[in-house]
């Protein structure tokens, strides 16, 4: 159940109309990294958390709902930036020339120039937000990532917030309106807030690396192949210990020779790692059972109800009183 409050979460304001920036801002309305994408992604991911991880369900639904509010803020800002465009587009009486509607030839040419990159913005929607990006490409569900595995989904969410933050960071210098900058600053800051929340939620799941259940094969997990000619670089990504599995990186200087020598990577013994095939197998079996039990213990086999029964018992008591 959703409840809509007509006031915005942030008091968005615009100093003066700016149709050009309105078109650019569409990127955060119907673009791949926009507010609609974020809201739908967290909303979909929450379903698999409802029973086994109610705390994560609560987080995902709260953030998804806030993102809907941010979509409203972006849409309202776009509408204000368009100013009188919507009204002027409706004035189609035959004896009123478009030059008069657009206050002269220069204004007419300016609007046409703006429409060239996204004609639907002025022709089809007649000056209101559309679920497209700034170039008029329609929003689609392929922007949404949901795997039903929390350790994967939360990392996707962290990345989504990072991408959205950068979009706002790029948008802010493109407007001279101080009021619009304040709105974008608020939205950008909330992306960083959500980033931290998702990171904290991921850290509360142990273990959370590698994502999922399988620990991965120790014969291949710490190999770095030098697959480019010219100057090579060494760093924490290919020497020393790996940051998650704490394994010693094995630098393969000549990948082709190594592959031939190891019979196509089949005859390899684990090097620089404390993990063994036996320890990995034991870990995988233990974690698989643990995660399975977490879900099964919270999911009844019959008489399923999405709402909690105690909630309705409390409501019945209130009604009786």
DRENDO-1510 file (C-alpha; in Angstrom, 1 decimal, always signed):
<recs>
REC; n; res; u; v; w
REC; 1; UNK; +0.0; +0.0; +0.0 .
REC; 2; UNK; +1.4; +3.4; -1.0 .
REC; 3; UNK; +0.3; +6.7; +0.4 .
REC; 4; UNK; +1.0; +9.8; -1.6 .
REC; 5; UNK; +1.7; +13.1; +0.1 .
REC; 6; UNK; +1.2; +16.0; -2.3 .
REC; 7; UNK; +4.2; +18.0; -1.0 .
REC; 8; UNK; +7.6; +17.1; -2.2 .
REC; 9; UNK; +10.3; +15.6; +0.1 .
REC; 10; UNK; +12.5; +18.5; -0.9 .
REC; 11; UNK; +11.1; +21.9; -1.7 .
REC; 12; UNK; +12.2; +22.1; -5.3 .
REC; 13; UNK; +12.2; +25.5; -6.9 .
REC; 14; UNK; +13.2; +27.1; -10.2 .
REC; 15; UNK; +14.4; +30.7; -10.7 .
REC; 16; UNK; +13.4; +30.9; -14.3 .
REC; 17; UNK; +12.3; +28.6; -17.1 .
REC; 18; UNK; +15.1; +26.7; -19.0 .
REC; 19; UNK; +13.7; +24.2; -21.5 .
REC; 20; UNK; +17.2; +23.2; -22.6 .
REC; 21; UNK; +18.2; +22.0; -19.1 .
REC; 22; UNK; +14.7; +20.5; -18.7 .
REC; 23; UNK; +15.5; +18.2; -21.6 .
REC; 24; UNK; +18.9; +17.3; -20.1 .
REC; 25; UNK; +17.3; +16.6; -16.7 .
REC; 26; UNK; +15.2; +13.9; -18.4 .
REC; 27; UNK; +18.2; +11.7; -18.0 .
REC; 28; UNK; +17.3; +11.3; -14.3 .
REC; 29; UNK; +13.6; +10.8; -15.0 .
REC; 30; UNK; +13.6; +8.1; -17.6 .
REC; 31; UNK; +17.3; +7.3; -18.1 .
REC; 32; UNK; +19.2; +4.1; -17.3 .
REC; 33; UNK; +20.6; +5.6; -14.1 .
REC; 34; UNK; +17.6; +7.7; -13.2 .
REC; 35; UNK; +15.2; +7.6; -10.3 .
REC; 36; UNK; +12.6; +5.4; -11.9 .
REC; 37; UNK; +15.3; +2.7; -12.5 .
REC; 38; UNK; +16.5; +2.9; -9.0 .
REC; 39; UNK; +13.0; +2.7; -7.5 .
REC; 40; UNK; +11.9; -0.3; -9.6 .
REC; 41; UNK; +15.2; -2.1; -9.0 .
REC; 42; UNK; +15.0; -1.9; -5.2 .
REC; 43; UNK; +11.2; -2.6; -5.3 .
REC; 44; UNK; +11.7; -5.8; -7.3 .
REC; 45; UNK; +14.7; -7.0; -5.2 .
REC; 46; UNK; +12.7; -6.6; -2.0 .
REC; 47; UNK; +10.3; -9.4; -2.8 .
REC; 48; UNK; +12.8; -12.2; -2.2 .
REC; 49; UNK; +13.8; -10.7; +1.1 .
REC; 50; UNK; +10.3; -10.5; +2.7 .
REC; 51; UNK; +10.4; -13.7; +4.7 .
REC; 52; UNK; +14.0; -14.7; +5.2 .
REC; 53; UNK; +15.5; -11.2; +5.6 .
REC; 54; UNK; +12.7; -8.8; +6.8 .
REC; 55; UNK; +15.3; -6.2; +7.8 .
REC; 56; UNK; +16.7; -6.0; +4.3 .
REC; 57; UNK; +13.1; -6.0; +2.9 .
REC; 58; UNK; +12.4; -3.0; +5.1 .
REC; 59; UNK; +15.5; -1.2; +3.8 .
REC; 60; UNK; +14.9; -1.9; +0.2 .
REC; 61; UNK; +11.2; -0.9; +0.3 .
REC; 62; UNK; +12.1; +2.3; +2.2 .
REC; 63; UNK; +14.7; +3.3; -0.3 .
REC; 64; UNK; +12.5; +2.3; -3.3 .
REC; 65; UNK; +9.7; +4.5; -2.0 .
REC; 66; UNK; +12.1; +7.4; -1.4 .
REC; 67; UNK; +13.3; +7.0; -5.0 .
REC; 68; UNK; +9.7; +7.4; -6.2 .
REC; 69; UNK; +9.7; +10.6; -4.2 .
REC; 70; UNK; +12.9; +11.7; -6.0 .
REC; 71; UNK; +11.3; +10.9; -9.3 .
REC; 72; UNK; +8.5; +13.2; -8.4 .
REC; 73; UNK; +11.0; +15.9; -7.5 .
REC; 74; UNK; +12.8; +15.5; -10.9 .
REC; 75; UNK; +9.5; +15.6; -12.7 .
REC; 76; UNK; +8.3; +18.7; -10.9 .
REC; 77; UNK; +11.6; +20.4; -11.6 .
REC; 78; UNK; +11.4; +19.6; -15.3 .
REC; 79; UNK; +7.8; +20.9; -15.4 .
REC; 80; UNK; +8.9; +24.2; -13.8 .
REC; 81; UNK; +11.9; +24.5; -16.1 .
REC; 82; UNK; +9.6; +24.2; -19.1 .
REC; 83; UNK; +7.6; +27.3; -17.9 .
REC; 84; UNK; +4.9; +28.4; -20.3 .
REC; 85; UNK; +5.8; +25.8; -23.0 .
REC; 86; UNK; +2.9; +23.5; -22.2 .
REC; 87; UNK; +0.4; +26.3; -22.4 .
REC; 88; UNK; +1.8; +27.8; -25.6 .
REC; 89; UNK; +1.8; +24.4; -27.3 .
REC; 90; UNK; -1.9; +24.1; -26.6 .
REC; 91; UNK; -2.7; +27.4; -28.4 .
REC; 92; UNK; -3.2; +26.1; -31.9 .
REC; 93; UNK; -5.9; +28.4; -33.2 .
REC; 94; UNK; -5.3; +28.8; -37.0 .
REC; 95; UNK; -4.9; +32.6; -37.0 .
REC; 96; UNK; -2.2; +32.5; -34.3 .
REC; 97; UNK; +1.2; +32.1; -35.9 .
REC; 98; UNK; +3.8; +30.0; -34.1 .
REC; 99; UNK; +6.2; +33.0; -34.2 .
REC; 100; UNK; +3.6; +34.9; -32.1 .
REC; 101; UNK; +3.2; +31.9; -29.8 .
REC; 102; UNK; +7.0; +31.7; -29.3 .
REC; 103; UNK; +7.4; +35.5; -29.0 .
REC; 104; UNK; +9.2; +36.1; -32.2 .
REC; 105; UNK; +11.4; +34.5; -34.8 .
REC; 106; UNK; +14.4; +34.1; -32.6 .
REC; 107; UNK; +12.4; +32.3; -29.9 .
REC; 108; UNK; +10.8; +30.1; -32.5 .
REC; 109; UNK; +14.1; +29.0; -33.9 .
REC; 110; UNK; +15.5; +28.4; -30.4 .
REC; 111; UNK; +12.6; +26.1; -29.5 .
REC; 112; UNK; +13.0; +24.2; -32.8 .
REC; 113; UNK; +16.7; +23.9; -32.3 .
REC; 114; UNK; +16.1; +22.4; -28.8 .
REC; 115; UNK; +13.5; +20.0; -30.2 .
REC; 116; UNK; +15.8; +18.6; -32.9 .
REC; 117; UNK; +17.7; +16.4; -30.4 .
REC; 118; UNK; +14.5; +15.1; -28.8 .
REC; 119; UNK; +11.4; +16.2; -30.8 .
REC; 120; UNK; +9.0; +14.0; -28.8 .
REC; 121; UNK; +9.7; +16.3; -25.8 .
REC; 122; UNK; +7.8; +19.1; -27.5 .
REC; 123; UNK; +5.7; +17.4; -30.1 .
REC; 124; UNK; +4.3; +14.4; -28.3 .
REC; 125; UNK; +4.3; +15.3; -24.6 .
REC; 126; UNK; +3.7; +19.0; -25.4 .
REC; 127; UNK; +6.0; +20.1; -22.6 .
REC; 128; UNK; +5.7; +17.5; -19.7 .
REC; 129; UNK; +8.2; +14.9; -18.4 .
REC; 130; UNK; +8.4; +11.6; -20.4 .
REC; 131; UNK; +9.9; +8.3; -19.4 .
REC; 132; UNK; +12.8; +8.7; -21.8 .
REC; 133; UNK; +16.4; +9.8; -21.4 .
REC; 134; UNK; +17.7; +13.2; -22.6 .
REC; 135; UNK; +17.9; +11.9; -26.2 .
REC; 136; UNK; +14.4; +10.5; -26.3 .
REC; 137; UNK; +15.2; +6.8; -25.8 .
REC; 138; UNK; +12.3; +5.2; -24.0 .
REC; 139; UNK; +12.9; +3.7; -20.5 .
REC; 140; UNK; +12.9; -0.1; -20.4 .
REC; 141; UNK; +13.1; -2.8; -17.8 .
REC; 142; UNK; +16.5; -4.0; -18.9 .
REC; 143; UNK; +17.9; -1.2; -16.8 .
REC; 144; UNK; +16.8; -3.1; -13.7 .
REC; 145; UNK; +19.1; -5.7; -12.0 .
REC; 146; UNK; +17.6; -8.3; -9.6 .
REC; 147; UNK; +19.1; -11.7; -9.0 .
REC; 148; UNK; +17.3; -12.9; -5.9 .
REC; 149; UNK; +20.6; -13.2; -4.2 .
REC; 150; UNK; +21.2; -10.5; -1.6 .
REC; 151; UNK; +25.0; -10.5; -1.8 .
REC; 152; UNK; +24.7; -9.8; -5.6 .
REC; 153; UNK; +21.7; -7.4; -5.5 .
REC; 154; UNK; +23.2; -5.2; -2.8 .
REC; 155; UNK; +26.4; -4.8; -4.7 .
REC; 156; UNK; +24.4; -3.9; -7.8 .
REC; 157; UNK; +22.6; -1.3; -5.7 .
REC; 158; UNK; +25.8; +0.2; -4.4 .
REC; 159; UNK; +27.0; +0.5; -8.1 .
REC; 160; UNK; +23.6; +2.0; -9.1 .
REC; 161; UNK; +23.9; +4.7; -6.4 .
REC; 162; UNK; +27.4; +5.5; -7.5 .
REC; 163; UNK; +26.4; +5.9; -11.1 .
REC; 164; UNK; +23.4; +8.1; -10.2 .
REC; 165; UNK; +25.7; +10.3; -8.0 .
REC; 166; UNK; +28.0; +10.9; -10.9 .
REC; 167; UNK; +25.1; +11.8; -13.2 .
REC; 168; UNK; +24.0; +14.5; -10.7 .
REC; 169; UNK; +27.6; +15.6; -10.3 .
REC; 170; UNK; +27.7; +16.1; -14.1 .
REC; 171; UNK; +24.3; +17.9; -14.2 .
REC; 172; UNK; +25.0; +20.5; -11.5 .
REC; 173; UNK; +27.6; +22.5; -13.6 .
REC; 174; UNK; +25.2; +22.5; -16.6 .
REC; 175; UNK; +22.7; +24.9; -14.9 .
REC; 176; UNK; +23.2; +28.4; -13.7 .
REC; 177; UNK; +20.0; +28.4; -11.6 .
REC; 178; UNK; +20.9; +28.4; -7.9 .
REC; 179; UNK; +17.5; +26.9; -6.9 .
REC; 180; UNK; +17.9; +24.0; -9.4 .
REC; 181; UNK; +21.5; +23.4; -8.1 .
REC; 182; UNK; +20.1; +23.1; -4.5 .
REC; 183; UNK; +17.6; +20.5; -5.7 .
REC; 184; UNK; +20.3; +18.5; -7.5 .
REC; 185; UNK; +22.6; +18.8; -4.5 .
REC; 186; UNK; +19.9; +17.2; -2.3 .
REC; 187; UNK; +19.3; +14.4; -4.7 .
REC; 188; UNK; +23.1; +13.8; -5.2 .
REC; 189; UNK; +23.6; +13.6; -1.5 .
REC; 190; UNK; +20.8; +11.1; -1.0 .
REC; 191; UNK; +22.5; +8.8; -3.5 .
REC; 192; UNK; +25.6; +8.8; -1.2 .
REC; 193; UNK; +23.4; +8.1; +1.8 .
REC; 194; UNK; +21.8; +5.1; +0.1 .
REC; 195; UNK; +25.3; +3.9; -1.0 .
REC; 196; UNK; +26.3; +3.7; +2.6 .
REC; 197; UNK; +23.1; +2.0; +3.7 .
REC; 198; UNK; +23.5; -0.7; +1.1 .
REC; 199; UNK; +27.1; -1.1; +2.0 .
REC; 200; UNK; +26.2; -1.6; +5.7 .
REC; 201; UNK; +23.5; -4.1; +4.8 .
REC; 202; UNK; +26.0; -6.1; +2.7 .
REC; 203; UNK; +28.5; -6.0; +5.5 .
REC; 204; UNK; +25.9; -7.4; +7.9 .
REC; 205; UNK; +25.8; -10.6; +5.7 .
REC; 206; UNK; +28.6; -13.0; +6.5 .
REC; 207; UNK; +30.2; -14.3; +4.4 .
REC; 208; UNK; +29.4; -12.0; +1.5 .
REC; 209; UNK; +32.3; -12.7; -0.7 .
REC; 210; UNK; +32.4; -14.3; -3.2 .
REC; 211; UNK; +28.8; -13.4; -4.0 .
REC; 212; UNK; +26.4; -16.3; -3.6 .
REC; 213; UNK; +27.3; -19.7; -2.1 .
REC; 214; UNK; +30.3; -21.2; -4.0 .
REC; 215; UNK; +33.7; -20.1; -2.7 .
REC; 216; UNK; +35.3; -20.6; -6.2 .
REC; 217; UNK; +38.2; -22.8; -7.2 .
REC; 218; UNK; +41.6; -22.0; -5.5 .
REC; 219; UNK; +43.5; -23.2; -8.5 .
REC; 220; UNK; +42.4; -20.2; -10.5 .
REC; 221; UNK; +41.3; -17.5; -8.1 .
REC; 222; UNK; +44.7; -15.7; -7.6 .
REC; 223; UNK; +46.1; -15.8; -11.2 .
REC; 224; UNK; +46.8; -12.6; -13.1 .
REC; 225; UNK; +47.5; -13.0; -16.8 .
REC; 226; UNK; +49.7; -10.4; -18.6 .
REC; 227; UNK; +47.6; -10.2; -21.7 .
REC; 228; UNK; +48.8; -6.9; -23.2 .
REC; 229; UNK; +52.0; -6.0; -25.0 .
REC; 230; UNK; +54.2; -3.1; -24.1 .
REC; 231; UNK; +54.8; -1.6; -20.6 .
REC; 232; UNK; +53.4; -3.6; -17.8 .
REC; 233; UNK; +52.2; -2.4; -14.4 .
REC; 234; UNK; +52.2; -4.0; -11.0 .
REC; 235; UNK; +50.1; -3.1; -8.1 .
REC; 236; UNK; +47.8; -4.4; -5.4 .
REC; 237; UNK; +45.6; -5.9; -8.1 .
REC; 238; UNK; +48.3; -8.3; -9.3 .
REC; 239; UNK; +51.0; -8.5; -6.6 .
REC; 240; UNK; +50.9; -9.1; -2.8 .
REC; 241; UNK; +47.7; -10.4; -1.2 .
REC; 242; UNK; +44.3; -10.3; -2.7 .
REC; 243; UNK; +42.0; -8.0; -0.8 .
REC; 244; UNK; +39.2; -10.4; -0.1 .
REC; 245; UNK; +40.5; -14.0; -0.2 .
REC; 246; UNK; +43.9; -13.1; +1.2 .
REC; 247; UNK; +45.7; -15.1; -1.4 .
REC; 248; UNK; +49.1; -14.3; -2.9 .
REC; 249; UNK; +48.8; -13.1; -6.5 .
REC; 250; UNK; +50.5; -15.3; -9.1 .
REC; 251; UNK; +51.7; -13.2; -12.0 .
REC; 252; UNK; +51.6; -15.1; -15.3 .
REC; 253; UNK; +54.1; -13.3; -17.6 .
REC; 254; UNK; +53.5; -15.5; -20.6 .
REC; 255; UNK; +49.9; -16.7; -20.6 .
REC; 256; UNK; +50.1; -18.7; -23.8 .
REC; 257; UNK; +53.1; -20.7; -22.6 .
REC; 258; UNK; +51.5; -21.2; -19.2 .
REC; 259; UNK; +48.3; -22.5; -20.8 .
REC; 260; UNK; +50.1; -25.0; -23.0 .
REC; 261; UNK; +52.3; -26.1; -20.1 .
REC; 262; UNK; +49.3; -26.7; -17.9 .
REC; 263; UNK; +47.3; -28.7; -20.5 .
REC; 264; UNK; +44.8; -26.0; -21.1 .
REC; 265; UNK; +44.6; -25.0; -17.4 .
REC; 266; UNK; +43.7; -28.5; -16.3 .
REC; 267; UNK; +46.9; -29.5; -14.6 .
REC; 268; UNK; +47.3; -26.7; -12.0 .
REC; 269; UNK; +48.0; -27.0; -8.3 .
REC; 270; UNK; +46.9; -24.2; -6.1 .
REC; 271; UNK; +49.7; -21.8; -5.2 .
REC; 272; UNK; +49.9; -18.9; -2.8 .
REC; 273; UNK; +46.6; -19.8; -1.1 .
REC; 274; UNK; +45.5; -21.4; +2.2 .
REC; 275; UNK; +42.4; -22.8; +0.5 .
REC; 276; UNK; +42.3; -26.4; -0.8 .
REC; 277; UNK; +39.7; -28.3; -2.8 .
REC; 278; UNK; +38.6; -30.1; +0.3 .
REC; 279; UNK; +38.2; -26.9; +2.4 .
REC; 280; UNK; +36.3; -25.3; -0.4 .
REC; 281; UNK; +33.9; -28.2; -0.8 .
REC; 282; UNK; +33.3; -28.2; +3.0 .
REC; 283; UNK; +32.6; -24.5; +3.0 .
REC; 284; UNK; +30.3; -24.7; +0.0 .
REC; 285; UNK; +28.2; -27.5; +1.6 .
REC; 286; UNK; +28.0; -25.7; +4.9 .
REC; 287; UNK; +27.1; -22.3; +3.5 .
REC; 288; UNK; +24.6; -23.8; +1.0 .
REC; 289; UNK; +22.8; -25.5; +3.8 .
REC; 290; UNK; +22.9; -22.4; +6.0 .
REC; 291; UNK; +21.3; -20.2; +3.3 .
REC; 292; UNK; +18.8; -22.8; +2.4 .
REC; 293; UNK; +17.7; -23.2; +6.0 .
REC; 294; UNK; +17.4; -19.4; +6.3 .
REC; 295; UNK; +14.9; -19.2; +3.5 .
REC; 296; UNK; +13.0; -22.5; +4.3 .
REC; 297; UNK; +12.6; -21.7; +8.0 .
REC; 298; UNK; +11.0; -18.4; +7.1 .
REC; 299; UNK; +8.8; -19.7; +4.3 .
REC; 300; UNK; +5.7; -21.8; +5.3 .
REC; 301; UNK; +4.6; -24.5; +2.9 .
REC; 302; UNK; +0.9; -23.8; +3.2 .
REC; 303; UNK; -1.5; -21.1; +4.3 .
REC; 304; UNK; +0.9; -18.4; +3.1 .
REC; 305; UNK; +0.0; -14.7; +3.9 .
REC; 306; UNK; +2.1; -11.7; +2.9 .
REC; 307; UNK; +0.8; -9.6; +5.8 .
REC; 308; UNK; +1.7; -10.6; +9.3 .
REC; 309; UNK; -1.2; -12.2; +11.2 .
REC; 310; UNK; -0.3; -10.4; +14.5 .
REC; 311; UNK; -0.9; -7.1; +12.6 .
REC; 312; UNK; -4.5; -8.1; +11.9 .
REC; 313; UNK; -5.0; -9.4; +15.5 .
REC; 314; UNK; -3.8; -6.0; +16.7 .
REC; 315; UNK; -6.3; -4.3; +14.4 .
REC; 316; UNK; -9.1; -6.5; +15.5 .
REC; 317; UNK; -8.4; -5.6; +19.1 .
REC; 318; UNK; -8.4; -1.9; +18.3 .
REC; 319; UNK; -11.7; -2.2; +16.4 .
REC; 320; UNK; -13.3; -4.0; +19.3 .
REC; 321; UNK; -12.2; -1.3; +21.8 .
</recs>
